[in-house]
Amino acid sequence: MLSCQVCHTSAAKLIGRATPVQEHFVCAKTSGLEFYFSRVVMYDMMMALASNPTACGLASCNIHVPSNAYLHTMIRSPCAVKVYTDPNAGGSSLISEAMSMEMLARLFGAKLLFTELELKYASSRSPITDYACQIGNSLVGVSVTRAMNYRQALTKTNARRLLLKKLSGINKSSQSVTNCSFDRQILHVWTQTSRDAATVKSLFDKMPQHLKSNTIILVTTINLPILFFEPQHTFTRNRS
C-alpha cells in the first residue's frame, strides 16, 4: 500500500463524484509524483474491490508530475516495469498502461498477474484486457484508455462513444478470457485536463447498466504529454 508523505488541502468540489460537495483532498507524495484524491472516494473504491464484487462505480484522481521528472523514476515498481517492457499487442499505449499499473500498485498495493499477451481468450476476435492484477482478494482486469480528441476539445459525443466501446469490450473480454476469471474490471481513463475528466464523469450515470455491470471507472488527470502522444510500438520480444 501507499507509503508516502500525506498532507491535506481543502477544495470546493470532490474529485470522485459528480455532485459538488465540500471535501478535503489528500495529497500523497511518493517517489516524485503527487496524487490528489478524495480519501472518501478512494476508501469506497477499496471497499468495493474488497467486499462488493457486484458494484459498479466511478472514482477519480489527479496526478501532478514535476517538470524535472524522468519516465524511469515514475515507472519503477517491478509490476509496472514488466507491463512497460514485456511484448504487447502493439499500438501507442505502453506508457499509459505502465503508468496505470504503477498508480494501482502505489495506491492500492496491486500485484501484476498477467500482462496483455499472457491473457488467453476463447476467441481470437475477442476484445482484450490490458493486464490483470490482484488487489486485496480480488482478481481484477484492467483496461486502459485515453479520453482525448486530437487537436480539438473532447466533446460529450467523443467521450460517450469511447465509454460505450470500452465498456462493451470489457464485458466481452470477461466472458472470453480462459486462463483466469476476473472478479471485476477497472476501466482506467486518462485525461489531460480537469475539463475532460468532468466530461467523462458526467456520462457515467447515463451508461447502460448492463454495460457498467461490476466495472469501476477510474478517471485520472495527469500532466504528462508523452502518455497521450507516445509513438507507435510493435514488439516481438522484450526490449533491452
C-alpha positions in Angstrom: 0.0 0.0 0.0 0.9 3.6 -0.2 4.0 4.7 1.8 4.4 8.5 1.4 4.1 11.9 2.9 0.5 12.9 3.1 -1.0 16.4 3.5 -4.5 17.8 3.3 -5.9 20.6 1.2 -9.5 21.8 1.1 -11.4 22.0 -2.1 -14.9 23.1 -3.1 -15.5 20.0 -5.3 -15.0 16.4 -4.6 -12.9 14.9 -7.4 -14.5 11.5 -7.5 -18.2 12.4 -7.5 -20.4 14.2 -10.0 -22.2 16.2 -7.2 -20.2 19.1 -5.9 -19.6 18.9 -2.1 -17.2 20.4 0.4 -14.4 17.9 0.9 -10.8 17.6 1.8 -8.4 16.2 -0.8 -5.5 14.1 0.2 -2.1 14.9 -1.4 0.0 11.8 -1.4 3.6 12.5 -2.4 5.6 9.4 -3.4 8.7 9.0 -5.4 8.4 12.3 -7.1 4.7 12.0 -8.0 1.8 13.9 -6.3 -1.5 12.1 -6.1 -4.6 14.2 -5.3 -7.7 12.3 -4.4 -10.7 12.3 -2.0 -10.0 9.9 0.8 -13.7 9.1 1.0 -13.9 8.1 -2.7 -10.7 6.0 -2.6 -11.9 4.3 0.6 -15.2 3.5 -1.1 -13.3 2.1 -4.2 -11.1 -0.1 -2.0 -14.2 -1.4 -0.1 -15.9 -2.2 -3.4 -12.9 -4.1 -4.6 -12.6 -5.9 -1.3 -16.1 -6.8 -0.4 -18.7 -5.8 -3.0 -17.8 -7.6 -6.3 -21.2 -6.7 -7.9 -21.0 -3.0 -7.5 -20.1 -0.6 -10.3 -18.9 2.9 -9.6 -16.7 5.9 -10.5 -13.7 7.3 -8.8 -11.1 9.8 -9.8 -7.6 11.1 -9.0 -5.2 13.8 -10.2 -1.5 13.2 -10.6 1.0 16.0 -10.8 4.3 15.2 -12.4 7.1 17.6 -11.6 8.7 19.2 -14.7 12.1 17.7 -14.0 10.7 14.1 -13.6 12.0 11.3 -15.8 10.0 8.4 -17.0 12.1 5.8 -15.3 11.6 7.5 -12.0 7.8 7.2 -12.4 7.6 3.7 -13.8 9.6 2.0 -11.1 7.6 -0.8 -9.4 8.5 -4.3 -10.8 4.9 -4.8 -11.9 4.8 -1.6 -13.9 8.3 -2.2 -15.4 7.1 -5.6 -16.6 4.0 -4.0 -18.3 6.3 -1.5 -19.9 9.0 -3.9 -21.1 7.1 -7.1 -22.0 5.8 -7.6 -25.5 2.2 -6.3 -26.1 -0.3 -6.2 -28.8 1.2 -3.1 -30.4 0.0 0.4 -30.6 0.9 3.6 -28.7 -0.3 2.8 -25.2 2.8 1.4 -23.4 3.2 4.4 -21.1 -0.4 4.7 -20.3 -0.7 1.0 -19.4 2.5 1.0 -17.4 1.5 4.2 -15.5 -1.8 2.6 -14.8 -0.1 -0.3 -13.2 2.2 2.0 -11.3 -0.7 4.0 -9.9 -2.7 1.0 -8.8 0.5 -0.5 -7.2 1.3 2.7 -5.3 -2.3 3.5 -4.1 -3.8 0.0 -3.7 -0.9 -2.4 -3.4 -1.9 -4.1 -6.7 0.2 -7.0 -7.9 0.5 -7.9 -11.5 -0.7 -11.4 -12.5 -0.9 -11.3 -16.3 0.3 -8.9 -19.0 -1.7 -8.2 -22.1 -0.3 -11.1 -24.2 -0.2 -13.5 -21.2 -4.1 -13.4 -21.0 -5.7 -16.1 -23.2 -9.1 -16.0 -24.8 -11.6 -18.5 -26.3 -11.9 -16.4 -29.5 -9.1 -14.7 -31.4 -11.6 -11.9 -32.2 -12.3 -11.2 -28.5 -11.5 -7.7 -27.2 -8.6 -7.9 -24.9 -7.8 -6.6 -21.4 -4.6 -4.7 -20.9 -3.5 -6.5 -17.8 -4.8 -8.5 -14.8 -3.8 -7.8 -11.2 -4.6 -8.8 -7.6 -6.0 -6.1 -5.4 -6.7 -7.5 -1.9 -8.6 -10.7 -2.6 -10.0 -9.6 -5.9 -8.6 -10.7 -9.3 -9.1 -7.5 -11.4 -8.8 -7.0 -15.1 -7.7 -3.5 -16.1 -8.5 -1.9 -19.4 -6.7 1.4 -20.1 -7.8 4.2 -22.4 -7.1 7.9 -23.0 -10.1 10.2 -23.4 -8.9 12.8 -25.9 -9.7 14.3 -29.2 -6.7 15.2 -31.3 -6.3 18.9 -31.9 -9.8 19.6 -30.6 -11.5 19.7 -27.2 -13.0 16.4 -26.0 -16.8 16.5 -26.5 -19.5 14.5 -24.8 -20.1 12.7 -28.1 -16.5 11.7 -28.2 -16.5 10.6 -24.6 -19.8 8.7 -24.9 -18.6 6.8 -27.9 -15.4 5.9 -26.1 -17.1 4.7 -22.9 -19.7 2.6 -24.8 -16.9 0.9 -26.9 -14.7 0.2 -23.9 -17.4 -1.0 -21.5 -18.7 -3.3 -24.2 -15.2 -4.6 -24.8 -14.7 -5.2 -21.1 -17.9 -7.3 -20.9 -16.8 -9.4 -23.9 -13.3 -9.9 -22.7 -14.5 -11.0 -19.2 -16.7 -13.6 -20.9 -14.0 -14.8 -23.3 -10.9 -15.0 -21.1 -9.8 -18.6 -20.4 -6.7 -18.6 -18.1 -8.2 -16.6 -15.3 -11.6 -15.4 -14.0 -12.0 -11.7 -13.3 -13.9 -10.8 -10.2 -14.4 -7.4 -11.8 -12.7 -5.0 -14.1 -11.5 -1.4 -13.9 -11.7 0.9 -16.9 -8.8 3.3 -16.3 -9.5 6.5 -18.2 -6.6 9.0 -18.5 -7.4 12.7 -19.3 -5.3 15.7 -20.0 -7.4 18.3 -18.2 -10.0 18.6 -15.4 -12.5 19.7 -18.0 -12.0 16.4 -19.9 -12.3 14.5 -16.7 -15.6 16.3 -15.9 -16.9 15.4 -19.3 -16.2 11.7 -18.8 -17.7 11.8 -15.3 -20.9 13.5 -16.4 -21.7 10.5 -18.6 -21.3 7.7 -16.0 -24.9 7.7 -14.8 -26.1 7.7 -18.5 -24.2 4.5 -19.4 -26.5 1.4 -19.7 -26.4 -0.6 -16.5 -25.8 -3.9 -18.3 -22.6 -2.4 -19.8 -21.4 -0.9 -16.5 -22.0 -4.3 -14.9 -19.5 -4.5 -12.0 -16.9 -2.3 -13.6 -15.2 0.6 -11.8 -14.4 3.6 -14.0 -11.2 5.3 -12.7 -10.7 8.7 -14.2 -7.2 10.1 -13.8 -6.0 13.5 -14.9 -2.2 13.8 -15.4 0.2 16.5 -16.8 2.3 14.1 -18.8 2.0 14.8 -22.6 4.1 11.7 -23.6 1.4 9.5 -22.1 -1.1 10.8 -24.6 1.2 11.3 -27.6 3.8 8.5 -27.4 4.9 6.9 -30.7 3.6 3.6 -32.1 5.3 0.4 -30.9 5.3 -3.1 -32.3 7.3 -5.6 -30.2 8.1 -9.2 -30.9 10.5 -9.6 -27.9 11.4 -7.9 -24.7 13.3 -4.6 -25.1 16.8 -4.4 -23.8 
